[in-house]
C-alpha cells in the first residue's frame, strides 16, 4: 500500500473512530443526565411527602404495576431507577423509593425523544464527516506523496551520477527540511567529486611530458630484455595517463560527437583486426567476428571503435578466450568465456578505480566505454551470459541508409 493510501486510510479510520466514540458516549451522557434528574426530582418529592404527608407532581404511593427490577431494588430499602422500553416504541423512566408507613413512592415519566434524535443526527453527521475526512485525507496524502515521489526521482538521478539534479524545495515542514538536507549533501558531494576529478586530471596532464620523455629514453636503450621491459611499462603508464585524461574530459562535458554515416560491421572488423594483431604469440585468433546483419548508422566512428576496443581488451584481460564480437543490426555484442562480470558492476555499472573480482584493473576501460556510449546516446548493457562468460551489448540507433 502506498503512502497516499496509508495516510488517507489512517485519517478515515481516525474520523470513524471519533464518530463511534461520540455515538456511544453522547447517548450515555444523556441517559445519565436523565437518571440524575429523575432521582433528584424523586428525592424532593419524598422529602415533601414525609414532611406534609401529601404527594405531588405525579408521584404515587404503593403503586403495584411497577417493573420487577425496580421492585427488587426498593425491597432492599434504597432508591432505584429503571428504564422500560415498550413494544409501541415508548421509553418509560421509573424512579422509586421506600417511604414511612411501609409503602413506596414512585414516579414515572415518558422519556423525551432527545436521545433518539441525537442518535439519528449523529449518524448522519458521522457519515458525512467520515466522507469529508476521507476526501481531505486523500487530498493531503496525494500532495505529500507527489512531493515525495518528485524528491525520490531527483534522488535517484543523483544516485545515478547526475550531480546537477536537485530535489524541489517547497513548504516549511519536515519534508522540506529533508529536501534541503539532501540538496546540501548533493552540493557537497558534487564539489568534492569535482575537486577530485580536477586533481586527477591535473596529475595525469602533468605526467604526459615525463612519460613521453621516458618512452623516448627507453628507445635509446640497447636492444634486449631490459629495453623491452622498460618500453612495455612505459607504454602502460602512457595508456593509463591517456585513459585518466579521457575520463576527465568525459566528466567535464566538453566532448562532442563527430557524426558520420558508417557501416557498423566495418568498424567491428577494424577493432577485431587490431586486437588480433596485438603481440600474443602464434596460434588461432583470440577474437572472432560474426556479422549476422550489417547496417549503416550515423555515429562517431572513432568513439564507437574506442568503445568496442575497450570491451574487447577488457574481455581478453579479465575473461577467457575466445572472445566473440557479434554484429546484429544496430547491436554489437562482445562476449568472453570467463567467470563473468562482478556483482557490483552488474548492479551499479562501471566504476573508476574499482577493481575486478580478481583484484586486477582500475575500471577505467569500461568507464570510458560507458561514457562514450552516453555521449553517442547509445545504450551499453552488461550481463552474464546464461551459458557462462561476460557479455557487453552496445545498442546504437539504427538509421535508414542515406540515398546517394
Secondary structure as UniProt FT lines:
FT   HELIX           3..52
FT   TURN            57..58
FT   STRAND          60..61
FT   HELIX           68..75
FT   TURN            76..77
FT   STRAND          80..85
FT   TURN            87..88
FT   STRAND          91..99
FT   TURN            100..102
FT   STRAND          103..110
FT   HELIX           114..159
FT   TURN            160..161
FT   TURN            163..164
FT   HELIX           174..218
FT   TURN            219..220
FT   HELIX           225..252
FT   STRAND          260..263
FT   HELIX           264..276
FT   STRAND          287..293
FT   STRAND          296..299
FT   HELIX           301..318
FT   STRAND          323..328
FT   TURN            329..330
FT   STRAND          331..335
FT   HELIX           343..348
FT   TURN            352..353
FT   TURN            357..358
FT   HELIX           364..375
FT   TURN            376..377
FT   STRAND          379..384
FT   TURN            386..387
FT   STRAND          390..395
//
